[in-house]
Amino acid sequence: MAVQALTTAQRTTASLTAALLLLTGLTSCTPAVKAITGLTVDADGRPLAALAWCADQPPDVVRLRAAEDLASPPPSGAPTPSLNWPEWRYDVQRDATSPATVRLTGFPPEPAPGPRAAFRMRGVTSNNRFTSHSVTFRLPELSGLQPGSVLITTIETNEEVQKSISLDEFARLARDEC
């Protein structure tokens, strides 16, 4: 009987703890979106993160990772992006002005992923002051980019859509965030 009472008390405590953690997570602040992230290339075709913001300071880092929710299943025996590729982090210069680019050193990874592997990139601040809209892309989309054009991701009818826009339009979209 004492063991049953102890088990019931432990379950009740665990349930209350889980409810408290869930409530804390639901009421925590989500950073405001005050920036937009895109993908561009330099004159040699190397990928660059493009950032534009309307906040007082630039994002601190660009985070780039495999977009597990968009990656197509790999062929049998092929590595999956989520297991083999880390999250890449690239510092943004503190004195950068909007719009700015950040070289994606070490990207794309070796061995090169398949053409259906998807990646997601966004600018963030270390203290959650604000975040940016992300860009989702696949490596073959890099070949269609020209210097001065920026690939962005928008949401249209509840689906992600990639668009290539000018750098001026990219900067205007960021100003509209505030």
C-alpha positions as CSV (number, residue, x, y, z in Angstrom):
1,M,0.0,0.0,0.0
2,A,2.9,2.4,0.8
3,V,4.5,1.6,-2.5
4,Q,1.3,2.4,-4.4
5,A,0.9,5.7,-2.6
6,L,4.6,6.6,-3.3
7,T,4.1,5.7,-7.0
8,T,0.9,7.8,-7.2
9,A,2.7,10.8,-5.6
10,Q,5.6,10.4,-8.1
11,R,3.3,10.4,-11.0
12,T,1.4,13.4,-9.8
13,T,4.6,15.3,-9.2
14,A,5.9,14.3,-12.7
15,S,2.6,15.4,-14.3
16,L,2.7,18.8,-12.5
17,T,6.3,19.4,-13.4
18,A,5.6,18.6,-17.1
19,A,2.6,20.9,-17.0
20,L,4.7,23.7,-15.5
21,L,7.4,23.3,-18.1
22,L,4.8,23.3,-20.9
23,L,3.2,26.5,-19.5
24,T,6.6,28.2,-19.2
25,G,7.4,27.3,-22.8
26,L,4.1,28.6,-24.1
27,T,4.4,31.9,-22.2
28,S,8.1,32.6,-23.0
29,C,8.8,35.4,-25.4
30,T,9.4,34.7,-29.1
31,P,11.9,37.1,-30.6
32,A,10.5,39.6,-33.0
33,V,11.2,39.3,-36.7
34,K,13.2,42.3,-37.8
35,A,15.4,40.9,-40.6
36,I,15.3,38.7,-43.6
37,T,17.9,36.1,-44.7
38,G,18.6,35.2,-48.3
39,L,21.2,33.4,-50.4
40,T,23.4,35.0,-53.0
41,V,26.7,34.4,-54.8
42,D,29.9,36.3,-55.3
43,A,31.5,37.0,-58.8
44,D,33.1,33.5,-58.6
45,G,29.8,31.7,-57.8
46,R,30.7,31.1,-54.2
47,P,27.6,31.1,-51.8
48,L,27.0,34.0,-49.5
49,A,24.4,34.6,-46.8
50,A,22.5,37.8,-47.5
51,L,21.1,39.7,-44.5
52,A,19.0,42.8,-44.3
53,W,17.5,44.2,-41.1
54,C,15.6,47.1,-39.7
55,A,16.9,46.7,-36.1
56,D,19.6,49.0,-34.6
57,Q,22.2,46.3,-34.9
58,P,22.9,43.4,-37.3
59,P,22.2,39.8,-36.3
60,D,25.1,38.3,-34.4
61,V,25.4,35.0,-36.4
62,V,24.0,33.2,-39.5
63,R,22.9,29.7,-38.7
64,L,22.9,27.2,-41.5
65,R,21.7,23.6,-41.1
66,A,20.2,20.7,-43.0
67,A,16.4,21.3,-43.3
68,E,15.4,17.8,-42.1
69,D,11.7,18.5,-42.7
70,L,12.3,19.2,-46.4
71,A,15.1,16.7,-47.2
72,S,14.0,13.9,-49.5
73,P,14.7,10.4,-48.3
74,P,18.2,9.4,-49.4
75,P,18.9,6.5,-51.6
76,S,19.5,3.2,-49.8
77,G,22.9,3.3,-48.0
78,A,23.4,7.1,-48.5
79,P,24.0,9.3,-45.5
80,T,21.1,11.5,-44.3
81,P,21.8,15.2,-43.9
82,S,20.6,15.4,-40.3
83,L,23.2,12.8,-39.2
84,N,26.2,13.9,-41.2
85,W,26.2,17.7,-41.4
86,P,26.5,19.9,-38.4
87,E,24.9,23.3,-37.9
88,W,27.3,25.9,-39.4
89,R,27.6,29.2,-37.6
90,Y,29.0,32.3,-39.2
91,D,29.7,35.5,-37.3
92,V,28.3,38.8,-38.7
93,Q,30.6,41.8,-38.5
94,R,29.5,44.1,-35.6
95,D,29.9,47.2,-37.8
96,A,28.0,45.7,-40.8
97,T,25.3,47.8,-42.4
98,S,22.1,46.6,-44.0
99,P,22.1,44.8,-46.4
100,A,25.2,42.8,-45.8
101,T,26.7,39.5,-47.0
102,V,28.6,36.8,-45.0
103,R,30.9,34.3,-46.7
104,L,29.8,30.7,-46.1
105,T,33.2,29.2,-45.5
106,G,33.2,25.4,-45.7
107,F,29.8,25.2,-47.4
108,P,28.7,23.2,-49.3
109,P,30.1,20.3,-47.3
110,E,32.3,17.5,-48.6
111,P,31.3,15.0,-49.7
112,A,28.7,17.1,-51.5
113,P,25.1,16.2,-50.6
114,G,22.7,15.0,-53.2
115,P,20.6,17.5,-55.2
116,R,17.5,16.9,-53.1
117,A,19.2,17.7,-49.8
118,A,17.6,20.9,-48.4
119,F,19.2,23.6,-46.2
120,R,17.7,26.3,-44.0
121,M,19.6,29.5,-43.1
122,R,18.6,32.4,-40.8
123,G,20.2,35.3,-39.0
124,V,19.8,35.4,-35.2
125,T,21.0,37.4,-32.2
126,S,22.7,35.8,-29.2
127,N,20.2,37.3,-26.7
128,N,17.0,36.8,-28.7
129,R,16.5,40.5,-29.4
130,F,15.2,39.6,-32.8
131,T,15.4,37.0,-35.5
132,S,15.0,36.9,-39.3
133,H,12.9,35.2,-41.9
134,S,14.8,32.1,-43.0
135,V,15.7,31.0,-46.5
136,T,15.4,27.3,-47.5
137,F,17.3,26.1,-50.5
138,R,18.9,23.1,-52.3
139,L,22.4,23.2,-53.8
140,P,21.2,23.1,-57.5
141,E,19.4,26.5,-56.9
142,L,22.9,28.1,-56.4
143,S,23.7,27.6,-60.1
144,G,20.8,29.9,-61.2
145,L,21.9,32.8,-58.9
146,Q,23.7,35.8,-60.3
147,P,25.7,38.3,-58.2
148,G,23.3,41.0,-57.1
149,S,20.3,38.7,-57.0
150,V,19.1,37.2,-53.7
151,L,17.2,33.9,-53.3
152,I,14.5,34.3,-50.5
153,T,11.8,32.0,-49.2
154,T,8.2,33.4,-48.9
155,I,5.0,31.7,-47.8
156,E,2.2,31.6,-50.3
157,T,-1.0,29.7,-49.7
158,N,0.7,27.9,-46.8
159,E,3.7,26.7,-48.8
160,E,7.3,27.8,-49.0
161,V,8.1,29.4,-52.4
162,Q,11.6,30.4,-53.5
163,K,12.0,33.7,-55.3
164,S,15.0,35.5,-56.7
165,I,14.9,39.3,-56.2
166,S,17.2,42.2,-56.5
167,L,19.4,43.4,-53.7
168,D,17.4,46.7,-53.5
169,E,14.1,44.7,-53.2
170,F,15.7,42.6,-50.5
171,A,16.7,45.7,-48.5
172,R,13.2,47.1,-48.9
173,L,11.6,43.9,-47.6
174,A,13.7,44.2,-44.4
175,R,12.7,47.8,-43.9
176,D,9.1,46.7,-44.1
177,E,9.6,44.4,-41.1
178,C,9.6,47.2,-38.6
